[in-house]
Amino acid sequence: MTVLIVVIIFLALLFDFINGMNDAANSVATIVSTRVLSPRQAVLWAAFFNFAAAFLFGVHVANTIGKGIIDTKLVSAPMILATLIGAIVWSYVCTHMGFPISVSHALVGGLVGSALAKSGVKALVVSGLLKISLFIVLAPLIGLVLGYIFMLLVMWICRNRSPQVVDRWFRRLQLVSAALYSIGHGTNDAQKTMGIITMLLFSTGRLGATFHVPFWVIISCYLAIALGTLSGGWKVIETLGMKMTKLKPVHGFSAETAAASSILFSTFLGVPVSTTHTITGAIIGVGATTRLSAIRWGLAMRIVWAWIFTIVSLLRLPG
């Protein structure tokens, strides 16, 4: 059993690494597409702030994943193993194909699917699933609305400034917004893996009577996601930063700030949201301030279908 536990923890950290690799695009796509930083500089910047988030926020999202989706009394090591294998395979394939899917919902879908296969509907914590399901819809909409509002506000503030001055300002400010977004990404996404590992340790009697996230789990998960971000995810970066809509530094700043605000708000509520959903919605909202035709809606719909198919396929895969 000890060997199985070690293998599952390794797979969980591998999932966290792939999460960072896929979501590297979310953190740096705008700052790369606006040419503020080179791809390599951008992923270094994002990875640093991914890890820095470990010392800035609590573990609310980890608690939701660990005890707010599945009844911990019904959790078993093989169930967690099935969850991770399904989520890892799906996330890796989509990253390789350049689809910015929700790695977070791949994990939740796999967890629910394996729980249903093992114990049926009684294993599910309905209140937690409803909260997550609500934010599947709300996260991209909040990102879209905030992106649109922030962009309009910036346009009004800079209405009497020359384009050259505005571009110079926001090239610097985008470093701040990218850092803020990377902190939000790190604190929300790394905590999902923390929740899985802690659920495993608690269900196998290795944490005692109280559910809590050990410090070594926190550091390991933040380190894994930062290393994943550092490795890049160039196809997804190209999709989000260069194909969805044409961006300038002012657009990148608005999109990143809007997405970061939404993610940090969700983190404080303990909701494991999709950073991919949120930044994509923010980019669309910012692009829509120019004109609706500036958005490649066909590509956006392909991404939406990839999100939907992620949930459906992972619900079925572990069974």
C-alpha positions as CSV (number, residue, x, y, z in Angstrom):
1,M,0.0,0.0,0.0
2,T,2.9,2.4,0.8
3,V,4.3,2.0,-2.7
4,L,0.9,2.7,-4.2
5,I,0.5,5.8,-2.2
6,V,4.0,7.1,-3.4
7,V,3.0,6.3,-7.0
8,I,-0.2,8.2,-6.7
9,I,1.5,11.2,-5.2
10,F,4.0,11.2,-8.0
11,L,1.2,11.0,-10.6
12,A,-0.6,13.9,-8.8
13,L,2.5,16.1,-9.0
14,L,2.9,15.0,-12.7
15,F,-0.7,16.2,-13.2
16,D,0.2,19.5,-11.5
17,F,3.3,19.8,-13.8
18,I,1.1,19.2,-16.9
19,N,-1.4,21.7,-15.5
20,G,1.3,24.4,-15.4
21,M,2.5,23.4,-18.8
22,N,-1.0,23.8,-20.3
23,D,-1.8,26.9,-18.4
24,A,1.5,28.5,-19.1
25,A,-0.3,29.9,-22.1
26,N,-2.9,31.5,-19.9
27,S,-0.2,33.3,-17.9
28,V,2.0,34.5,-20.7
29,A,0.1,34.5,-24.0
30,T,-0.9,38.1,-23.9
31,I,2.5,39.4,-22.8
32,V,4.2,37.3,-25.5
33,S,1.8,38.3,-28.3
34,T,2.3,42.0,-27.4
35,R,6.1,41.5,-27.6
36,V,6.6,42.9,-24.1
37,L,8.7,39.8,-23.2
38,S,10.1,37.0,-25.2
39,P,8.5,33.5,-24.7
40,R,11.4,32.4,-22.5
41,Q,11.4,35.6,-20.4
42,A,7.6,35.4,-20.0
43,V,7.6,31.8,-18.7
44,L,10.4,32.6,-16.2
45,W,8.3,35.6,-15.0
46,A,5.1,33.5,-14.7
47,A,6.8,30.5,-13.1
48,F,8.4,32.8,-10.4
49,F,5.0,34.3,-9.4
50,N,3.3,30.9,-9.6
51,F,5.6,29.7,-6.8
52,A,5.5,33.0,-4.9
53,A,1.7,32.4,-4.5
54,A,2.5,29.6,-2.0
55,F,3.4,32.2,0.6
56,L,0.5,34.6,0.0
57,F,-2.8,32.7,0.3
58,G,-4.5,30.0,2.3
59,V,-5.8,26.6,1.2
60,H,-9.5,27.2,0.7
61,V,-9.6,25.7,-2.8
62,A,-7.6,22.6,-1.6
63,N,-10.2,22.1,1.2
64,T,-13.0,22.2,-1.4
65,I,-11.3,19.7,-3.7
66,G,-10.3,17.5,-0.7
67,K,-13.5,17.2,1.2
68,G,-16.1,19.3,-0.7
69,I,-16.7,17.1,-3.8
70,I,-16.5,13.5,-2.8
71,D,-17.4,12.0,0.6
72,T,-14.0,11.3,2.1
73,K,-15.3,8.1,3.9
74,L,-15.8,6.5,0.5
75,V,-12.5,7.5,-1.1
76,S,-9.9,4.8,-1.8
77,A,-6.4,4.9,-3.3
78,P,-7.4,3.1,-6.6
79,M,-10.2,5.7,-7.0
80,I,-7.6,8.5,-6.8
81,L,-5.3,6.6,-9.2
82,A,-8.1,6.3,-11.8
83,T,-8.9,10.0,-11.4
84,L,-5.3,11.0,-12.1
85,I,-4.7,8.7,-15.0
86,G,-7.8,9.9,-16.8
87,A,-7.1,13.6,-16.2
88,I,-3.4,13.3,-17.1
89,V,-4.1,11.5,-20.4
90,W,-6.7,13.9,-21.5
91,S,-4.8,17.0,-20.4
92,Y,-1.6,15.8,-22.2
93,V,-3.4,15.0,-25.4
94,C,-5.1,18.4,-25.5
95,T,-1.9,20.3,-24.6
96,H,-0.1,18.5,-27.5
97,M,-2.9,19.4,-29.9
98,G,-2.9,23.1,-28.8
99,F,-6.3,23.1,-27.2
100,P,-6.5,25.4,-24.1
101,I,-8.8,23.1,-22.2
102,S,-9.7,23.3,-18.5
103,V,-7.2,21.1,-16.8
104,S,-9.1,21.9,-13.5
105,H,-12.3,20.5,-14.8
106,A,-10.5,17.5,-16.2
107,L,-9.5,16.7,-12.6
108,V,-13.0,17.3,-11.2
109,G,-14.6,15.3,-14.0
110,G,-12.2,12.4,-13.4
111,L,-12.8,12.5,-9.7
112,V,-16.6,12.5,-10.1
113,G,-16.4,9.7,-12.7
114,S,-14.2,7.4,-10.5
115,A,-16.4,8.1,-7.5
116,L,-19.6,7.2,-9.4
117,A,-17.9,4.0,-10.7
118,K,-16.9,3.0,-7.2
119,S,-19.8,4.0,-5.0
120,G,-22.6,5.6,-7.1
121,V,-24.3,8.9,-6.5
122,K,-24.1,8.6,-2.7
123,A,-20.4,9.4,-3.0
124,L,-21.0,12.9,-4.3
125,V,-21.2,16.1,-2.2
126,V,-23.9,17.9,-4.2
127,S,-23.4,21.4,-2.7
128,G,-19.7,21.4,-3.7
129,L,-20.5,20.2,-7.2
130,L,-23.2,22.8,-7.7
131,K,-20.8,25.5,-6.6
132,I,-18.2,24.3,-9.1
133,S,-20.8,23.9,-11.9
134,L,-22.0,27.4,-11.3
135,F,-18.6,28.8,-11.8
136,I,-18.0,26.8,-14.9
137,V,-20.5,29.2,-16.4
138,L,-19.7,32.3,-14.3
139,A,-15.9,32.3,-14.6
140,P,-15.7,33.0,-18.4
141,L,-18.6,35.5,-18.2
142,I,-17.0,37.4,-15.3
143,G,-13.7,37.5,-17.2
144,L,-15.5,38.7,-20.3
145,V,-17.5,41.5,-18.5
146,L,-14.5,42.7,-16.5
147,G,-12.2,42.6,-19.5
148,Y,-14.8,44.7,-21.4
149,I,-15.2,47.2,-18.5
150,F,-11.5,47.5,-17.8
151,M,-10.7,48.1,-21.4
152,L,-13.4,50.8,-21.7
153,L,-12.1,52.5,-18.5
154,V,-8.5,52.5,-19.8
155,M,-9.6,53.9,-23.2
156,W,-11.4,56.7,-21.3
157,I,-8.5,57.5,-19.1
158,C,-6.0,57.5,-22.0
159,R,-8.3,59.3,-24.5
160,N,-6.2,62.4,-24.7
161,R,-2.8,60.6,-24.8
162,S,-0.9,59.7,-27.9
163,P,-0.7,56.0,-28.9
164,Q,3.0,56.0,-28.4
165,V,2.7,57.2,-24.8
166,V,-0.1,54.7,-24.0
167,D,1.9,51.9,-25.5
168,R,5.0,52.8,-23.4
169,W,3.0,53.0,-20.2
170,F,1.2,49.7,-20.7
171,R,4.3,47.8,-21.7
172,R,5.5,48.4,-18.2
173,L,2.1,47.9,-16.5
174,Q,1.7,44.6,-18.3
175,L,4.6,43.2,-16.3
176,V,2.5,43.9,-13.2
177,S,-0.7,42.5,-14.6
178,A,1.1,39.3,-15.8
179,A,2.6,38.9,-12.4
180,L,-0.8,39.3,-10.7
181,Y,-2.4,36.8,-13.1
182,S,0.4,34.3,-12.4
183,I,-0.1,34.6,-8.7
184,G,-3.9,34.0,-9.2
185,H,-3.1,31.0,-11.4
186,G,-0.7,29.5,-9.0
187,T,-2.8,29.9,-5.9
188,N,-6.0,28.4,-7.5
189,D,-4.5,25.7,-9.7
190,A,-1.8,24.3,-7.4
191,Q,-4.4,24.0,-4.6
192,K,-6.4,21.5,-6.7
193,T,-3.5,19.0,-6.6
194,M,-3.0,19.7,-2.9
195,G,-6.6,18.8,-2.4
196,I,-6.2,15.5,-4.2
197,I,-3.0,14.5,-2.3
198,T,-4.5,15.5,1.0
199,M,-7.7,13.5,0.2
200,L,-5.5,10.5,-0.4
201,L,-3.5,10.9,2.8
202,F,-6.6,11.5,4.9
203,S,-8.6,8.6,3.5
204,T,-5.7,6.2,4.1
205,G,-5.3,7.3,7.7
206,R,-2.0,9.2,7.3
207,L,-3.3,12.6,8.6
208,G,-5.0,11.5,11.8
209,A,-8.6,12.6,12.6
210,T,-8.4,16.1,11.2
211,F,-8.3,17.0,7.5
212,H,-5.4,19.5,6.9
213,V,-2.9,20.2,4.2
214,P,0.7,19.4,5.2
215,F,3.3,22.0,4.5
216,W,5.4,19.6,2.3
217,V,2.3,19.1,0.1
218,I,1.9,22.8,-0.3
219,I,5.5,23.4,-1.3
220,S,5.6,20.3,-3.6
221,C,2.5,21.4,-5.5
222,Y,3.5,25.0,-6.0
223,L,7.0,23.8,-7.2
224,A,5.5,21.3,-9.6
225,I,3.1,23.8,-11.3
226,A,5.9,26.4,-11.5
227,L,8.2,23.9,-13.2
228,G,5.4,23.0,-15.6
229,T,4.9,26.7,-16.4
230,L,8.6,27.0,-17.0
231,S,8.5,24.2,-19.6
232,G,6.1,26.2,-21.7
233,G,3.2,25.1,-23.8
234,W,3.9,26.9,-27.0
235,K,1.0,25.7,-29.2
236,V,-1.5,26.8,-26.6
237,I,0.3,30.2,-26.3
238,E,-0.1,30.7,-30.0
239,T,-3.8,29.9,-29.9
240,L,-4.7,32.2,-27.1
241,G,-2.2,35.0,-27.7
242,M,-2.0,35.2,-31.4
243,K,-5.0,33.6,-33.0
244,M,-8.0,34.6,-30.8
245,T,-7.7,38.4,-31.4
246,K,-5.0,41.0,-32.1
247,L,-3.6,42.4,-28.9
248,K,-1.6,45.4,-27.9
249,P,0.0,46.0,-24.4
250,V,-3.1,48.0,-23.3
251,H,-5.3,45.0,-24.3
252,G,-3.0,42.6,-22.5
253,F,-3.0,44.6,-19.3
254,S,-6.8,44.8,-19.3
255,A,-7.3,41.1,-20.0
256,E,-4.8,40.0,-17.4
257,T,-6.1,42.3,-14.7
258,A,-9.7,41.3,-15.4
259,A,-8.8,37.6,-15.2
260,A,-6.6,37.9,-12.1
261,S,-9.4,39.8,-10.3
262,S,-11.9,37.1,-11.1
263,I,-9.5,34.2,-10.2
264,L,-8.5,35.7,-6.8
265,F,-12.1,36.4,-5.9
266,S,-13.0,32.8,-6.6
267,T,-10.0,31.6,-4.6
268,F,-11.1,33.6,-1.6
269,L,-14.5,31.8,-1.9
270,G,-12.7,28.5,-2.1
271,V,-14.0,27.7,-5.7
272,P,-11.7,25.8,-8.0
273,V,-12.2,27.8,-11.2
274,S,-10.7,27.3,-14.6
275,T,-8.0,29.9,-15.3
276,T,-8.3,28.9,-19.0
277,H,-12.0,29.8,-19.0
278,T,-11.3,33.1,-17.2
279,I,-8.5,34.4,-19.3
280,T,-10.2,33.4,-22.6
281,G,-13.3,35.2,-21.5
282,A,-11.3,38.3,-20.6
283,I,-9.5,38.3,-24.0
284,I,-12.8,38.1,-25.8
285,G,-14.2,40.9,-23.7
286,V,-11.2,43.1,-24.4
287,G,-11.3,42.3,-28.1
288,A,-15.0,43.1,-28.3
289,T,-14.4,46.8,-27.3
290,T,-12.8,47.3,-30.7
291,R,-15.5,45.5,-32.7
292,L,-17.3,42.1,-32.4
293,S,-15.8,41.0,-35.7
294,A,-12.3,41.3,-34.2
295,I,-12.9,38.1,-32.3
296,R,-12.5,34.8,-34.1
297,W,-15.7,33.3,-32.9
298,G,-15.2,30.0,-34.7
299,L,-12.0,29.4,-32.8
300,A,-13.7,30.5,-29.5
301,M,-16.5,28.0,-30.1
302,R,-14.0,25.2,-30.7
303,I,-12.4,26.0,-27.4
304,V,-15.9,26.0,-25.7
305,W,-16.7,22.6,-27.1
306,A,-13.3,21.3,-25.9
307,W,-14.2,22.4,-22.4
308,I,-17.7,20.7,-22.5
309,F,-16.2,17.5,-23.9
310,T,-13.6,17.5,-21.2
311,I,-16.2,17.2,-18.5
312,V,-18.3,14.6,-20.3
313,S,-15.3,12.4,-21.4
314,L,-13.7,12.4,-17.9
315,L,-17.0,11.5,-16.2
316,R,-17.0,8.3,-18.3
317,L,-13.3,7.5,-18.6
318,P,-12.5,6.1,-15.2
319,G,-15.6,3.8,-15.2
